[in-house]
Amino acid sequence: MTDFDGSGQTLSLLAFTAVATVTLLLCVMTGPDRDDLDEFYTGYSSLSPLRNGLAIAGDYISAATVLGTGGVIALFGYDGLVLALSTALSLMLLMFLLAEPLRNAGRFTMGDVLARRMPGRAVRIAACAVTLAALLPLMLVQLAGTGQLLAFILGFSGDSLQTGCVVGLGALMISYAAIGGMKGTALIQIMKIVMLLGSGTVVALLMLNRFSWDPGALFAAAAAKSGVGSAYLHSGLQFGNGSFPRIDMITSELTVVLGGACLPHITMRMYTASSARQVRRSMSWAVSCVTLFVLIMAVVGFGATALIGRAAIAQADPQGNTAYLLGSRAVFGADVSGAETLLFTTVTTAIFLTVLASVAGMILACANSLAHDVFAARVREMSPRREMLLARLSALAVGVPTIALATQIQHRSLQPLVTMAFCIGASAIAPALVYGLFWRRYTRTGMLWTLIGGTLAVLVLMPGTSLVSGSPVAAFPDADFHWFPFTTTGVVSIPLGFAFGWAGTVLSARRTAEEQRDRYEAVEARILAGATGTER
């Protein structure tokens, strides 16, 4: 399907093998060499703002972003472009509103941030449960799509080969998290984002050159090959079949903006900055990198439609997940030179590395939360050696079931899982962080209601959406049990998440509320301004 000969596919396979070997060696070389929690969880905050910013951008741009958002741009034009811009806006929101307070309040995990305000096991266990609920769907999406991606690139078929790819890559990702810790996974993220931006920039420039450096000509050609004419360049194409298309579109973008940057594997990178100034500079680099990649995705996505047509993209994958690869291939034309083959191999290797790095970061976030917030919190004085061992075992405990589930769902639509993860981020994590960091009256009851209620609202509503059933591209296309008239739960679950927090706070006992308000005032200067010394 890539139209490359056997030598091109062999080159890709060799490149994948080399990348896997080099990244694993990097993790071994840079991983903690002694039993030190700060080294394992934060890498001693030793990364410069540039490297930390690249790592944040690498964590933020997952394979679901590259393939999924690129596909939405290619298939739905304007609606996909708005989605891509929303991803950049989400990171900007994190930069201006939450980054510094997260760094000031947190130490290793999101549970540390919330427990700074509300100490206690209940809050930590709830934070861990929400971390797993938000990141497990994303890990499944990355792993389940890996087999299909490699089959597409390398030109092989067969369920056993795809399943083997999922299992092998899953084992590699567990190794990254368990061996490399925060510093090792950060280096992989840096490699990934540099390769993505480097190869993507060259492909985008070649694409613009095909259209005489005129973006207007590129958009016009894409609209002409879209099959829907000018509707491709106007809002509503993606959600036009819904009952409330305008509300559905706005809610989807709001979910991405609120939920994307609040996911635990992104917020954990805030704790690796050594100072407030460092986190500001890191986020500036991260936002710049993500914005640049959004522009690259837009050019390549529109270019894919302009060169090969929307119908061909949908035929290759109904969700458009191969659009970024198809656009990168189509820009070379019919005859592919050796240099162009090498460039395409670089693109495919960058996406392969994106899958590896994304899941490794998510496994690390889940393992850290399990070890630090659940197991270590049960023991008053747990030795660093034992906690690190628990973190590594937790990576295995999270990774193995994820691999098993991914092999079972790899041939179904994975969009509901991506949407569910962002909805949990927007409906449970975002309200808890905003209230916990900024609202003085917020209580432990309100925080638990936010985390649990927001997550349950998403889990109850998501099976009723058209992403799960009732449409040809749903996870269960032959069934129809959908009853919720939107593609995301955000229109209901986001207000509910904030409402649960408010209601739990208002209904808390007066004496308890006053005690917890006094506790917040004691740490308020530390959270908002980092004003109380250097203790983390």
TABEL-V965155 format. One record per residue. N is the residue number from 1. RES is the residue in one small letter. SS is DSSP state (h for helix, s for strand, l for the rest). PSI is psi in whole degrees, -180 to 180 (NA if undefined). Layout:
# TABEL-V965155
N,RES,SS,PSI + N,RES,SS,PSI
This chain:
# TABEL-V965155
1,m,l,-25 + 2,t,l,-10 + 3,d,l,22 + 4,f,l,149 + 5,d,l,-178 + 6,g,h,-35 + 7,s,h,-37 + 8,g,h,-41 + 9,q,h,-37 + 10,t,h,-41 + 11,l,h,-40 + 12,s,h,-44 + 13,l,h,-42 + 14,l,h,-40 + 15,a,h,-43 + 16,f,h,-44 + 17,t,h,-41 + 18,a,h,-43 + 19,v,h,-44 + 20,a,h,-41 + 21,t,h,-46 + 22,v,h,-44 + 23,t,h,-37 + 24,l,h,-40 + 25,l,h,-39 + 26,l,h,-42 + 27,c,h,-42 + 28,v,h,-41 + 29,m,h,-33 + 30,t,h,-8 + 31,g,l,164 + 32,p,l,133 + 33,d,l,7 + 34,r,l,173 + 35,d,l,81 + 36,d,l,115 + 37,l,h,-40 + 38,d,h,-36 + 39,e,h,-41 + 40,f,h,-45 + 41,y,h,-34 + 42,t,h,-4 + 43,g,h,30 + 44,y,h,18 + 45,s,h,39 + 46,s,l,-7 + 47,l,l,140 + 48,s,l,162 + 49,p,h,-38 + 50,l,h,-50 + 51,r,h,-39 + 52,n,h,-38 + 53,g,h,-40 + 54,l,h,-39 + 55,a,h,-40 + 56,i,h,-47 + 57,a,h,-39 + 58,g,h,-43 + 59,d,h,-39 + 60,y,h,-39 + 61,i,l,95 + 62,s,l,174 + 63,a,h,-34 + 64,a,h,-35 + 65,t,h,-49 + 66,v,h,-52 + 67,l,h,-46 + 68,g,h,-52 + 69,t,h,-38 + 70,g,h,-38 + 71,g,h,-40 + 72,v,h,-38 + 73,i,h,-47 + 74,a,h,-39 + 75,l,h,-33 + 76,f,h,7 + 77,g,l,-112 + 78,y,h,-44 + 79,d,h,-40 + 80,g,h,-37 + 81,l,h,-41 + 82,v,h,-40 + 83,l,h,-44 + 84,a,h,-42 + 85,l,h,-32 + 86,s,h,-34 + 87,t,h,-40 + 88,a,h,-40 + 89,l,h,-35 + 90,s,h,-44 + 91,l,h,-34 + 92,m,h,-38 + 93,l,h,-43 + 94,l,h,-42 + 95,m,h,-47 + 96,f,h,-27 + 97,l,h,-45 + 98,l,h,-21 + 99,a,h,-52 + 100,e,h,-47 + 101,p,h,-37 + 102,l,h,-44 + 103,r,h,-40 + 104,n,h,-36 + 105,a,h,-28 + 106,g,l,163 + 107,r,l,-60 + 108,f,l,-38 + 109,t,l,171 + 110,m,h,-31 + 111,g,h,-34 + 112,d,h,-40 + 113,v,h,-49 + 114,l,h,-36 + 115,a,h,-19 + 116,r,h,-36 + 117,r,h,-41 + 118,m,l,81 + 119,p,l,148 + 120,g,l,152 + 121,r,h,-34 + 122,a,h,-44 + 123,v,h,-42 + 124,r,h,-43 + 125,i,h,-41 + 126,a,h,-41 + 127,a,h,-40 + 128,c,h,-43 + 129,a,h,-42 + 130,v,h,-36 + 131,t,h,-47 + 132,l,h,-43 + 133,a,h,-33 + 134,a,h,-38 + 135,l,h,-27 + 136,l,h,-46 + 137,p,h,-40 + 138,l,h,-39 + 139,m,h,-40 + 140,l,h,-42 + 141,v,h,-47 + 142,q,h,-48 + 143,l,h,-45 + 144,a,h,-34 + 145,g,h,-14 + 146,t,h,-46 + 147,g,h,-44 + 148,q,h,-39 + 149,l,h,-47 + 150,l,h,-36 + 151,a,h,-40 + 152,f,h,-45 + 153,i,h,-45 + 154,l,h,-8 + 155,g,l,23 + 156,f,l,162 + 157,s,l,172 + 158,g,l,128 + 159,d,h,-36 + 160,s,h,-39 + 161,l,h,-42 + 162,q,h,-42 + 163,t,h,-39 + 164,g,h,-39 + 165,c,h,-44 + 166,v,h,-47 + 167,v,h,-46 + 168,g,h,-46 + 169,l,h,-36 + 170,g,h,-43 + 171,a,h,-38 + 172,l,h,-41 + 173,m,h,-38 + 174,i,h,-41 + 175,s,h,-42 + 176,y,h,-50 + 177,a,h,-45 + 178,a,h,-36 + 179,i,h,-46 + 180,g,h,-26 + 181,g,h,-158 + 182,m,h,-42 + 183,k,h,-41 + 184,g,h,-45 + 185,t,h,-31 + 186,a,h,-42 + 187,l,h,-37 + 188,i,h,-41 + 189,q,h,-39 + 190,i,h,-46 + 191,m,h,-44 + 192,k,h,-49 + 193,i,h,-34 + 194,v,h,-44 + 195,m,h,-41 + 196,l,h,-48 + 197,l,h,-40 + 198,g,h,-54 + 199,s,h,-40 + 200,g,h,-39 + 201,t,h,-43 + 202,v,h,-45 + 203,v,h,-42 + 204,a,h,-40 + 205,l,h,-41 + 206,l,h,-38 + 207,m,h,-46 + 208,l,h,-35 + 209,n,h,-35 + 210,r,h,-26 + 211,f,l,32 + 212,s,l,34 + 213,w,l,29 + 214,d,l,101 + 215,p,h,-34 + 216,g,h,-40 + 217,a,h,-37 + 218,l,h,-47 + 219,f,h,-40 + 220,a,h,-42 + 221,a,h,-38 + 222,a,h,-43 + 223,a,h,-39 + 224,a,h,-34 + 225,k,l,4 + 226,s,l,-22 + 227,g,l,-5 + 228,v,l,5 + 229,g,h,-138 + 230,s,h,-19 + 231,a,h,-24 + 232,y,h,-29 + 233,l,h,14 + 234,h,l,160 + 235,s,l,153 + 236,g,l,-12 + 237,l,l,-41 + 238,q,l,-35 + 239,f,l,14 + 240,g,l,-24 + 241,n,l,-3 + 242,g,l,171 + 243,s,l,-33 + 244,f,l,73 + 245,p,h,-42 + 246,r,h,-46 + 247,i,h,-40 + 248,d,h,-42 + 249,m,h,-47 + 250,i,h,-42 + 251,t,h,-39 + 252,s,h,-44 + 253,e,h,-40 + 254,l,h,-39 + 255,t,h,-42 + 256,v,h,-44 + 257,v,h,-46 + 258,l,h,-37 + 259,g,h,-32 + 260,g,h,-52 + 261,a,h,-6 + 262,c,h,-3 + 263,l,l,143 + 264,p,h,-31 + 265,h,h,-15 + 266,i,h,-48 + 267,t,h,-27 + 268,m,h,-23 + 269,r,h,-19 + 270,m,h,-30 + 271,y,h,-11 + 272,t,h,-7 + 273,a,l,140 + 274,s,l,-15 + 275,s,l,169 + 276,a,h,-39 + 277,r,h,-39 + 278,q,h,-42 + 279,v,h,-36 + 280,r,h,-46 + 281,r,h,-39 + 282,s,h,-45 + 283,m,h,-32 + 284,s,h,-45 + 285,w,h,-42 + 286,a,h,-47 + 287,v,h,-41 + 288,s,h,-45 + 289,c,h,-44 + 290,v,h,-42 + 291,t,h,-43 + 292,l,h,-42 + 293,f,h,-31 + 294,v,h,-43 + 295,l,h,-41 + 296,i,h,-46 + 297,m,h,-39 + 298,a,h,-46 + 299,v,h,-46 + 300,v,h,-39 + 301,g,h,-49 + 302,f,h,-38 + 303,g,h,-36 + 304,a,h,-44 + 305,t,h,-40 + 306,a,h,-34 + 307,l,h,-36 + 308,i,h,-12 + 309,g,l,148 + 310,r,h,-36 + 311,a,h,-41 + 312,a,h,-36 + 313,i,h,-45 + 314,a,h,-33 + 315,q,h,-39 + 316,a,h,-38 + 317,d,l,120 + 318,p,l,-28 + 319,q,l,-7 + 320,g,l,17 + 321,n,l,-18 + 322,t,l,6 + 323,a,h,-41 + 324,y,h,-42 + 325,l,h,-43 + 326,l,h,-42 + 327,g,h,-40 + 328,s,h,-35 + 329,r,h,-42 + 330,a,h,-25 + 331,v,l,-19 + 332,f,l,-16 + 333,g,l,-167 + 334,a,l,-43 + 335,d,l,125 + 336,v,l,123 + 337,s,l,173 + 338,g,h,-40 + 339,a,h,-39 + 340,e,h,-37 + 341,t,h,-41 + 342,l,h,-40 + 343,l,h,-44 + 344,f,h,-38 + 345,t,h,-38 + 346,t,h,-40 + 347,v,h,-49 + 348,t,h,-36 + 349,t,h,-38 + 350,a,h,-40 + 351,i,h,-40 + 352,f,h,-45 + 353,l,h,-32 + 354,t,h,-43 + 355,v,h,-48 + 356,l,h,-50 + 357,a,h,-40 + 358,s,h,-50 + 359,v,h,-36 + 360,a,h,-43 + 361,g,h,-39 + 362,m,h,-41 + 363,i,h,-41 + 364,l,h,-43 + 365,a,h,-43 + 366,c,h,-44 + 367,a,h,-42 + 368,n,h,-42 + 369,s,h,-43 + 370,l,h,-49 + 371,a,h,-45 + 372,h,h,-41 + 373,d,h,-27 + 374,v,h,-58 + 375,f,h,-50 + 376,a,h,-30 + 377,a,h,-17 + 378,r,h,-22 + 379,v,l,130 + 380,r,l,-45 + 381,e,l,90 + 382,m,l,135 + 383,s,l,146 + 384,p,h,-38 + 385,r,h,-44 + 386,r,h,-39 + 387,e,h,-38 + 388,m,h,-39 + 389,l,h,-41 + 390,l,h,-38 + 391,a,h,-41 + 392,r,h,-41 + 393,l,h,-34 + 394,s,h,-37 + 395,a,h,-40 + 396,l,h,-42 + 397,a,h,-32 + 398,v,h,-42 + 399,g,h,-41 + 400,v,h,-51 + 401,p,h,-34 + 402,t,h,-43 + 403,i,h,-45 + 404,a,h,-44 + 405,l,h,-38 + 406,a,h,-36 + 407,t,h,-22 + 408,q,h,-23 + 409,i,h,8 + 410,q,l,-17 + 411,h,l,12 + 412,r,l,164 + 413,s,l,131 + 414,l,l,1 + 415,q,h,-38 + 416,p,h,-34 + 417,l,h,-42 + 418,v,h,-47 + 419,t,h,-41 + 420,m,h,-41 + 421,a,h,-46 + 422,f,h,-36 + 423,c,h,-41 + 424,i,h,-40 + 425,g,h,-41 + 426,a,h,-30 + 427,s,h,-23 + 428,a,h,-52 + 429,i,h,-47 + 430,a,h,-48 + 431,p,h,-40 + 432,a,h,-41 + 433,l,h,-44 + 434,v,h,-49 + 435,y,h,-46 + 436,g,h,-33 + 437,l,h,-24 + 438,f,h,-18 + 439,w,l,116 + 440,r,l,-34 + 441,r,l,-10 + 442,y,l,137 + 443,t,l,170 + 444,r,h,-41 + 445,t,h,-44 + 446,g,h,-39 + 447,m,h,-44 + 448,l,h,-40 + 449,w,h,-38 + 450,t,h,-53 + 451,l,h,-49 + 452,i,h,-46 + 453,g,h,-43 + 454,g,h,-41 + 455,t,h,-45 + 456,l,h,-37 + 457,a,h,-43 + 458,v,h,-46 + 459,l,h,-31 + 460,v,h,-41 + 461,l,h,-33 + 462,m,h,-43 + 463,p,l,-19 + 464,g,l,-1 + 465,t,l,164 + 466,s,l,-9 + 467,l,l,-25 + 468,v,l,-41 + 469,s,s,167 + 470,g,l,7 + 471,s,l,157 + 472,p,l,-26 + 473,v,l,13 + 474,a,l,168 + 475,a,l,-33 + 476,f,s,80 + 477,p,l,-23 + 478,d,l,-3 + 479,a,l,162 + 480,d,l,92 + 481,f,l,22 + 482,h,l,141 + 483,w,l,-12 + 484,f,l,122 + 485,p,l,25 + 486,f,l,159 + 487,t,l,-17 + 488,t,l,161 + 489,t,l,-5 + 490,g,h,-34 + 491,v,h,-27 + 492,v,h,-45 + 493,s,h,-32 + 494,i,h,-52 + 495,p,h,-36 + 496,l,h,-41 + 497,g,h,-47 + 498,f,h,-38 + 499,a,h,-39 + 500,f,h,-43 + 501,g,h,-42 + 502,w,h,-46 + 503,a,h,-44 + 504,g,h,-35 + 505,t,h,-46 + 506,v,h,-36 + 507,l,l,-2 + 508,s,l,151 + 509,a,l,142 + 510,r,h,-44 + 511,r,h,-42 + 512,t,h,-43 + 513,a,h,-40 + 514,e,h,-41 + 515,e,h,-42 + 516,q,h,-28 + 517,r,h,-41 + 518,d,h,-39 + 519,r,h,-40 + 520,y,h,-42 + 521,e,h,-28 + 522,a,h,-26 + 523,v,h,3 + 524,e,h,-46 + 525,a,h,-37 + 526,r,h,-45 + 527,i,h,-46 + 528,l,h,-28 + 529,a,h,-1 + 530,g,l,42 + 531,a,l,-1 + 532,t,l,70 + 533,g,l,-155 + 534,t,l,2 + 535,e,l,132 + 536,r,l,NA
